[in-house]
Amino acid sequence: MAEKLGPVYPVSQQFTVLEGYDIYRSDYLIVALVVVEEARRRDLRLYRWQNRKGVWKVDLCRMSAANWKWREIAQKAEDLMTKYQIGREKATSKL
């Protein structure tokens, strides 16, 4: 039985990918948090790749996210989504 491989992250060859988490993935776009290692130094990085004619290219970011305040970010995102009714099914009324 073949082992199922996890998602592939097209990072620079200078890094070894230890693990990642897809925030969003389609045939044309990947946004992910990826743990990379370089010369025994590890980092949590945020990446966004775009598929351009069959080749994945970093198009927006490849920055360290290791020192971000993740709990505060998650809470602020929830607060804003609730306040502005984003990402929730809206009740529809029949006229």
N, C-alpha and C positions, 0 to 999 in steps of 0.2 A: 504494500500500500504506500503510495507517494505521500510525503509530508506536505501539508499545506503551508505555503509560504505566506508571510505577512505582507503588508503593503510595502512597495518599493518607494524610497525617497531619493530623488536624484540630486544629492548634495555633492559638493566639490570632492574630488578624489583625496584631498588632504584629510578628510574626516572619515571616521568609521561610525556608522549609524548603530546605536545600541538599541534604540526603541523609538517608536513614534506614535502619535495619536492624530488621526485625521479629523480636523474640524469640518472640512468639506472636501469632497472628492468627486470629480466627474471626468469624462473623457478629455476635457479641455482645461480643467483647473484643479489644483490641489492646494489646500491651505492646511498646514499641519504644525503641531508642536513636535520637535524631534530632539532626542538626546543624542549628541554627537561626542566623539572623543578624538582628540588630536594630541599626540605626544603625551599620553597619560593625563591629559587635562580634559575634563568633561564640562559640557555646557548644555543648557536647555535653550533651543533656538526656535523662533517663529519663522516659518517659511511660507511663501506663496509662489507657486510655479504655474506657468501657462504653457499649454501645448501649442507650439508654433510649428506647423507642418511636420508633425511627428517627433519633434524634439522638445523636451521639457526645459524651459528657461525660467530662471528666477526673474519675476517681473515686478515685484513690489517690495518684498522684504526678506531678509535673512539675518535677523538681529537676535542678539541674546535677550532672553526673557527670564533669565534666572533670578533676577532681583526684583521682578515685578511683584506688587502686592496682590496676589491672586484672589484672596478672599474679598478684598475691597472691590476689585474689578468685577468679580462675579456678582456681588451684591448691587453695585451700581448698574450693571447691565440689566439685572432683574428689575430694579427700581424704574429705570428708563422704559423698559419694555412694558411694564405694567402701566405706568403713567400715560404712555402714548399708544397703548393697545397694539403693540407690535408683536407679531408671531403668535397671536391667539386667534382662534376662529371667532369672527364677529357675528353676533346674532343678527339675523336678517329679519326684517319685518315685511309683511305683505301689505302692499298699498291697495 
